[in-house]
Amino acid sequence: MKDLGVIEEASNEVFQLFKQLNHHLEHEWKFQPREKGLYLIESTLENENTICPRLRNTKVEDLWSLTNFFGFRTETFVLTVNILDRFLALMKVKPKHLACIGISCFQLAARVVEEDCNIPSTHDVIRISQCKCTVSDMKRMEKIISDKLHFEFKATTALTFLHLYHSIVLCHTLKRKEVLSLDRLEAQLKACSCRLMFSKAKPSVLALCLLTLEVETLKSIELFEIALHVQKHSKVNDTDLVYWRELVAKCLADYSSPECSKPDHKKLVWIVSRRTAQNLHNSYYSVPELPTIPEGSCFSESESEDSCEDMSCGEESLSSSPPSDSEGSFFESFKPRAKLRTFICQV
């Protein structure tokens, strides 16, 4: 009787997980960045006065460092990137505005995910991020982002599917979480989030790519069969999965290489004297008042020029120091492959 009770409880858990999965599969498209806007960013050259892929990727790495500094959850970082990309794909933004936009997205995501008592003040976020804007600038930017995204911040992301897939696998296998590490999968997703190209992938497909690559590494037939079942239920076709898997595998291999400069949250730990601290505190009030941030023009068919006034937002990178992030160890086992072994089995 006890065994039957355990089986019934597990069945109920699996049923609820697949019910959640169906809900998120149905709604994931609502929270994907506008595809045309992403292609416009990808096609932008670095000498143009708008956001290019390098600037976007560098800013995401800065936000990763900021997330680590405040000890926030992976969900906060992933949601920050989602809000940022949805906004950048909708609006034409000048590089000088990106720092303010980035920390505004970070603050909006933190309010959704983190406990109220852990959310830093706007003043502290500005100082720690080294963004040269004022509190009023950031509050205006938050309002612009909120209006343009219709206050829809509780988004379905790749992390949503990664957690669901991981839970489903644990319910179906005798091998527990020590085998399929969620921390490792989350670290790999963070690395992919630093590449603009993966914002074009469906969140469910990106999460499935990470899951199947990890299963391939573990060489587990049991996990392989479960992953195939998840793929079939999620209605992810073989072509899409193979295409994005190759890109994800290359990204993770590049990221695990010693040549890759990874976000370094230790750089943000300040040790200063009392006098220096006082000077830092006083210098905040000496920041000159900046002009009002008007709404920029949306991406249109004619790709009209942005009409925003200039705002002095700094573009100092927080991720230029040598790699020493805590997630680095999760990528040591990834090596470049001459040819990616096909995961898909024809059913």
C-alpha positions as CSV (number, residue, x, y, z in Angstrom):
1,M,0.0,0.0,0.0
2,K,2.8,2.4,0.8
3,D,4.4,1.8,-2.6
4,L,1.1,2.4,-4.3
5,G,0.7,5.7,-2.4
6,V,4.2,6.8,-3.5
7,I,3.4,5.9,-7.1
8,E,0.1,7.8,-7.0
9,E,1.8,10.9,-5.4
10,A,4.5,10.8,-8.1
11,S,1.8,10.5,-10.8
12,N,-0.1,13.5,-9.4
13,E,3.2,15.5,-9.4
14,V,4.0,14.6,-13.0
15,F,0.4,15.5,-14.0
16,Q,0.8,19.0,-12.4
17,L,4.2,19.5,-14.1
18,F,2.9,18.7,-17.5
19,K,-0.1,20.9,-16.9
20,Q,2.2,23.8,-16.1
21,L,4.3,22.9,-19.1
22,N,1.3,23.1,-21.4
23,H,0.4,26.5,-20.0
24,H,3.8,28.0,-20.6
25,L,4.1,26.4,-24.1
26,E,0.8,28.2,-24.9
27,H,2.0,31.6,-23.7
28,E,5.7,31.7,-24.4
29,W,5.3,33.6,-27.6
30,K,3.8,36.6,-25.7
31,F,7.1,37.2,-24.0
32,Q,9.6,36.7,-26.9
33,P,11.4,39.9,-28.2
34,R,10.0,41.2,-31.4
35,E,11.8,39.3,-34.1
36,K,12.2,42.2,-36.6
37,G,13.7,44.4,-33.9
38,L,16.3,41.7,-33.0
39,Y,17.3,41.4,-36.7
40,L,17.7,45.1,-36.9
41,I,20.0,45.1,-33.9
42,E,22.0,42.2,-35.4
43,S,22.4,44.0,-38.7
44,T,23.6,47.2,-36.9
45,L,27.3,48.2,-37.4
46,E,29.3,49.3,-34.4
47,N,29.9,52.8,-35.9
48,E,26.2,53.5,-36.1
49,N,24.6,55.6,-33.4
50,T,22.3,52.8,-32.2
51,I,22.6,49.5,-30.3
52,C,24.7,46.8,-31.9
53,P,25.1,43.2,-30.8
54,R,28.4,43.8,-29.0
55,L,27.0,46.7,-26.9
56,R,23.9,44.6,-26.0
57,N,26.0,41.5,-25.1
58,T,28.5,43.6,-23.0
59,K,25.6,45.2,-21.1
60,V,24.1,41.8,-20.3
61,E,27.4,40.7,-18.9
62,D,27.4,43.8,-16.7
63,L,23.9,42.9,-15.5
64,W,25.2,39.3,-14.7
65,S,27.9,40.9,-12.6
66,L,25.3,43.1,-10.9
67,T,23.1,40.1,-10.2
68,N,26.0,38.3,-8.6
69,F,27.0,41.3,-6.5
70,F,23.6,41.6,-4.9
71,G,23.3,37.8,-4.5
72,F,20.1,37.6,-6.6
73,R,18.7,34.5,-8.1
74,T,19.2,33.3,-11.7
75,E,15.6,34.0,-12.3
76,T,16.2,37.7,-11.7
77,F,19.1,37.8,-14.3
78,V,17.1,35.8,-16.9
79,L,14.1,38.0,-16.5
80,T,16.3,41.2,-16.6
81,V,17.6,40.0,-20.0
82,N,14.1,39.2,-21.2
83,I,12.8,42.7,-20.3
84,L,15.9,44.3,-21.8
85,D,15.6,42.4,-25.1
86,R,11.9,43.0,-25.5
87,F,12.4,46.7,-25.0
88,L,15.4,47.0,-27.3
89,A,13.5,45.0,-30.0
90,L,10.7,47.5,-29.7
91,M,12.5,50.8,-29.4
92,K,15.4,52.5,-31.2
93,V,17.9,53.3,-28.5
94,K,21.1,55.3,-28.6
95,P,24.2,53.7,-26.9
96,K,24.4,56.5,-24.3
97,H,20.9,55.5,-22.9
98,L,21.8,51.8,-22.6
99,A,23.3,51.9,-19.1
100,C,20.2,53.5,-17.6
101,I,18.0,51.1,-19.5
102,G,19.9,48.1,-18.3
103,I,19.8,48.9,-14.6
104,S,16.1,49.9,-14.9
105,C,15.3,46.5,-16.4
106,F,17.4,45.0,-13.5
107,Q,15.4,46.8,-10.9
108,L,12.0,45.9,-12.5
109,A,13.0,42.2,-12.6
110,A,14.2,42.3,-9.0
111,R,10.8,43.6,-7.9
112,V,9.1,40.7,-9.5
113,V,11.5,37.9,-8.3
114,E,13.2,39.0,-5.1
115,E,11.9,39.6,-1.6
116,D,11.1,43.3,-0.9
117,C,13.5,43.4,1.9
118,N,16.4,42.4,-0.4
119,I,15.7,44.9,-3.2
120,P,18.4,47.6,-3.2
121,S,17.5,51.3,-3.4
122,T,17.6,53.0,-6.8
123,H,20.4,55.1,-5.4
124,D,22.5,52.1,-4.5
125,V,21.9,50.4,-7.9
126,I,23.1,53.5,-9.7
127,R,26.3,53.8,-7.5
128,I,27.2,50.1,-7.6
129,S,26.6,49.8,-11.4
130,Q,28.6,53.1,-12.0
131,C,25.8,54.4,-14.2
132,K,26.0,58.1,-14.6
133,C,22.4,58.9,-14.3
134,T,20.2,60.2,-11.5
135,V,17.5,58.6,-9.5
136,S,14.9,60.6,-11.4
137,D,16.4,59.6,-14.7
138,M,16.1,55.9,-13.7
139,K,12.5,56.3,-12.5
140,R,11.5,57.9,-15.8
141,M,13.2,55.1,-17.7
142,E,11.4,52.5,-15.6
143,K,8.1,54.2,-16.5
144,I,8.9,54.2,-20.2
145,I,9.8,50.5,-20.2
146,S,6.7,49.6,-18.1
147,D,4.5,51.5,-20.5
148,K,6.0,50.0,-23.7
149,L,5.8,46.4,-22.3
150,H,2.4,47.0,-20.8
151,F,3.6,46.1,-17.3
152,E,4.0,42.4,-18.4
153,F,7.0,41.4,-16.4
154,K,6.1,38.0,-15.1
155,A,7.4,36.4,-18.3
156,T,7.7,32.8,-19.4
157,T,11.5,32.4,-20.1
158,A,13.9,29.6,-21.0
159,L,14.6,29.3,-17.3
160,T,10.9,28.5,-16.7
161,F,11.1,25.6,-19.1
162,L,14.5,24.5,-17.8
163,H,13.1,24.1,-14.2
164,L,10.0,22.3,-15.5
165,Y,12.1,19.9,-17.7
166,H,14.5,19.2,-14.8
167,S,11.6,18.4,-12.5
168,I,10.0,16.1,-15.0
169,V,13.2,14.2,-15.5
170,L,13.6,13.8,-11.7
171,C,10.1,12.4,-11.4
172,H,10.8,9.8,-14.1
173,T,14.2,8.6,-13.1
174,L,15.7,6.7,-10.2
175,K,18.8,8.8,-10.5
176,R,18.4,12.0,-8.5
177,K,19.5,15.6,-8.9
178,E,23.2,14.7,-8.1
179,V,23.3,13.4,-11.7
180,L,21.4,16.1,-13.6
181,S,22.6,19.3,-12.0
182,L,20.2,22.2,-12.1
183,D,23.0,24.7,-11.1
184,R,25.0,23.6,-14.0
185,L,22.1,24.0,-16.4
186,E,21.3,27.5,-15.0
187,A,25.0,28.5,-15.4
188,Q,24.9,27.4,-19.0
189,L,21.7,29.3,-19.7
190,K,23.3,32.4,-18.3
191,A,26.2,32.0,-20.7
192,C,23.7,31.7,-23.6
193,S,21.9,34.8,-22.4
194,C,25.0,36.8,-23.1
195,R,24.6,36.2,-26.8
196,L,21.9,38.1,-28.6
197,M,21.3,35.3,-31.1
198,F,19.6,33.1,-28.5
199,S,17.0,35.7,-27.9
200,K,15.5,34.6,-31.2
201,A,15.1,31.0,-30.1
202,K,11.9,29.9,-28.5
203,P,12.4,29.6,-24.8
204,S,11.2,26.0,-24.8
205,V,13.6,25.1,-27.5
206,L,16.6,26.7,-25.9
207,A,15.9,25.0,-22.6
208,L,15.5,21.6,-24.4
209,C,18.8,22.1,-26.1
210,L,20.6,22.6,-22.8
211,L,18.8,19.6,-21.3
212,T,19.7,17.3,-24.2
213,L,23.3,18.4,-24.4
214,E,23.7,17.6,-20.7
215,V,22.0,14.2,-21.1
216,E,24.4,13.5,-24.0
217,T,27.3,14.3,-21.7
218,L,26.0,12.0,-19.0
219,K,25.5,9.2,-21.5
220,S,22.3,8.0,-19.8
221,I,19.9,5.9,-21.8
222,E,17.2,6.5,-19.2
223,L,17.6,10.3,-19.3
224,F,17.8,10.1,-23.1
225,E,14.4,8.4,-23.4
226,I,12.8,10.9,-21.0
227,A,14.2,13.9,-22.9
228,L,12.7,12.4,-26.1
229,H,9.4,12.2,-24.4
230,V,9.7,15.9,-23.3
231,Q,10.6,16.9,-26.8
232,K,7.6,15.1,-28.3
233,H,5.2,16.6,-25.7
234,S,6.6,20.1,-26.3
235,K,6.2,19.7,-30.1
236,V,9.7,20.7,-30.8
237,N,10.7,19.4,-34.3
238,D,14.0,17.8,-35.0
239,T,15.2,20.5,-37.4
240,D,14.8,23.3,-34.9
241,L,16.4,21.3,-32.1
242,V,19.4,20.2,-34.1
243,Y,19.9,23.8,-35.4
244,W,19.9,25.5,-32.0
245,R,21.8,22.6,-30.3
246,E,24.7,23.2,-32.6
247,L,24.7,27.0,-31.7
248,V,24.4,26.3,-28.0
249,A,27.2,23.7,-28.0
250,K,29.5,26.2,-29.8
251,C,28.6,28.9,-27.3
252,L,29.3,26.7,-24.3
253,A,32.6,25.5,-25.8
254,D,33.7,29.0,-26.5
255,Y,32.6,30.1,-23.0
256,S,34.6,27.3,-21.4
257,S,37.8,28.3,-23.2
258,P,40.4,30.3,-21.2
259,E,40.4,33.0,-23.9
260,C,36.8,34.0,-23.0
261,S,36.5,36.9,-20.6
262,K,33.6,36.1,-18.2
263,P,31.6,38.4,-15.9
264,D,33.6,39.0,-12.7
265,H,31.4,39.9,-9.8
266,K,34.4,40.2,-7.5
267,K,35.4,43.4,-9.3
268,L,32.4,45.1,-7.7
269,V,33.4,44.4,-4.1
270,W,34.7,47.8,-2.9
271,I,37.1,48.1,0.0
272,V,37.5,51.9,0.7
273,S,38.6,54.1,3.6
274,R,36.1,56.1,5.6
275,R,37.2,59.3,3.9
276,T,36.9,57.8,0.5
277,A,33.4,56.5,1.4
278,Q,32.4,60.0,2.4
279,N,33.7,61.4,-0.8
280,L,31.8,58.8,-2.8
281,H,28.6,59.6,-0.9
282,N,29.0,63.4,-1.4
283,S,29.9,63.0,-5.1
284,Y,26.5,61.5,-5.8
285,Y,24.9,64.8,-5.0
286,S,27.3,66.6,-7.4
287,V,26.0,64.8,-10.4
288,P,24.7,67.5,-12.8
289,E,21.0,67.3,-13.6
290,L,20.3,65.6,-16.9
291,P,17.7,66.5,-19.4
292,T,14.3,64.7,-19.3
293,I,14.2,61.4,-21.0
294,P,11.5,61.4,-23.7
295,E,10.2,58.3,-25.3
296,G,12.1,57.2,-28.4
297,S,10.6,56.3,-31.6
298,C,9.5,52.7,-32.0
299,F,10.9,50.5,-34.8
300,S,8.8,51.1,-37.8
301,E,8.8,49.9,-41.4
302,S,10.8,52.9,-42.5
303,E,13.3,52.5,-39.6
304,S,13.0,56.2,-38.7
305,E,15.8,57.8,-36.7
306,D,15.5,58.0,-32.9
307,S,14.3,61.4,-31.7
308,C,15.4,60.9,-28.1
309,E,17.3,63.8,-26.5
310,D,20.9,63.0,-25.3
311,M,21.4,61.6,-21.9
312,S,24.8,61.2,-20.2
313,C,24.6,57.5,-19.3
314,G,28.0,55.9,-18.9
315,E,29.0,52.9,-20.8
316,E,31.7,51.7,-18.5
317,S,32.0,47.9,-18.6
318,L,32.0,45.9,-15.4
319,S,33.1,42.8,-17.1
320,S,36.5,43.7,-18.6
321,S,38.6,42.2,-15.8
322,P,40.2,38.7,-16.1
323,P,37.7,35.8,-15.7
324,S,37.1,34.6,-12.1
325,D,33.3,34.1,-11.9
326,S,31.9,31.4,-9.7
327,E,30.1,29.7,-12.6
328,G,33.3,29.1,-14.6
329,S,33.8,25.6,-13.2
330,F,30.5,24.4,-14.8
331,F,32.0,24.8,-18.3
332,E,35.3,23.0,-18.0
333,S,34.0,19.8,-19.5
334,F,32.8,21.4,-22.7
335,K,35.2,21.0,-25.6
336,P,34.8,22.1,-29.2
337,R,33.6,19.2,-31.3
338,A,34.3,18.7,-35.0
339,K,30.9,17.3,-35.5
340,L,28.0,17.3,-33.1
341,R,26.5,13.8,-32.5
342,T,22.9,13.7,-33.5
343,F,20.7,13.4,-30.5
344,I,17.4,12.9,-32.3
345,C,16.1,9.4,-32.9
346,Q,13.5,8.9,-35.5
347,V,10.4,7.6,-33.9
